[in-house]
Amino acid sequence: MNLKNICLGALALSMVNGVAFAGALDEPDNMAPFFTDSSMKTMKPMEEFKMVFMAMPKEKQDAMMKECNDAAMSKPHAEFCANVHALGGSK
């Protein structure tokens, strides 16, 4: 009986923690303004990208920069993170 409860508790904890790991780069509402299409395949030109990024609250900018500095998070968002890194010095 105790083993069953421990396993269920571990499963529930892992499911809750999995949701907690979703970050700024995984939120469609955060990412959509940087793309020209609803499928988020074509990124806006750098000038428009910069305007969108600079219009965001500083907390979101910082969260995106932090995630782009994490190799695991930045890999699926390489092009996006390259633009974020290019803007890093202009803040």
N, C-alpha and C positions, 0 to 999 in steps of 0.2 A: 504494500500500500504506500509506504513512504517513497519508494523508488518511483512509483507512478506519479506522485505529487511533485517530486523533484524534477522529473522529466517534463511534466506539463508546465511547471514554473520556468524552467530553462527555455522551453519553446516560446512561451509568452514573452519572456524577457528579450529573447533574440528578435522576435517580431517587432517589439516596441523599439528596440535599439536600431533596427534596420530603417525604420521610418525617421529616426532622429538623424541618420547620416545623410539624408537628402539635403542638398545645399542650394546655394543661390544659382549655381549653374544647371541644376536639375529642375528648376521651377520655370515652366513655360511662360508664366506671366512676366518673369524677369528677363527672359531671353528673347521673347517675341519682338520687342521694339528694335532689336538689332538686325532683324532679317527683313527682306523685302517680300517674302511670301509666307503663307500660313503654314507651309510644311517645314519652315525654318531650314531650308537648304541653301538659299542664296543670301549671303550677308550684305548689308548695306555698305556703300563706299566709306572709306575711312573718315571723311569729313562728316557725314551723317552719323556714323558710329560714334564719333567723338561728341557730337551734340547730344545724342541720346545718353551716353555715359556720363557726361558732365551734368546733365539735368537730373540724374538720379540722386537720391539722398546719399550722403557720405557713408552711412553704414552699409548700404548695398554695394557701393563702389569698393569699400574695404573688404567686404565678404567675397566679392568676385575676385579681387586681387589675391586674397588669401588662398582661395581655392585654385586659382591659376598657378600659384606657386607650389601647389601640391602636385607632384608628378602623376599620381594615380587619378586625380580629378581632372587635370589639364589635358591628359592624353585624348579623351574623346572630344574635347573642345579645343583642339590645337590652334585652329585658325582664329577662333574667338579670343583665346588667351594670348596669342601673338599680338592682336590689336590692343588688348588690355595692357600688356607689358609695354607696348609702344606709347601708351598714354600715361603710364606710371610717372614719368618725369614731368608731365605737364600739369600736375595737380598743384 
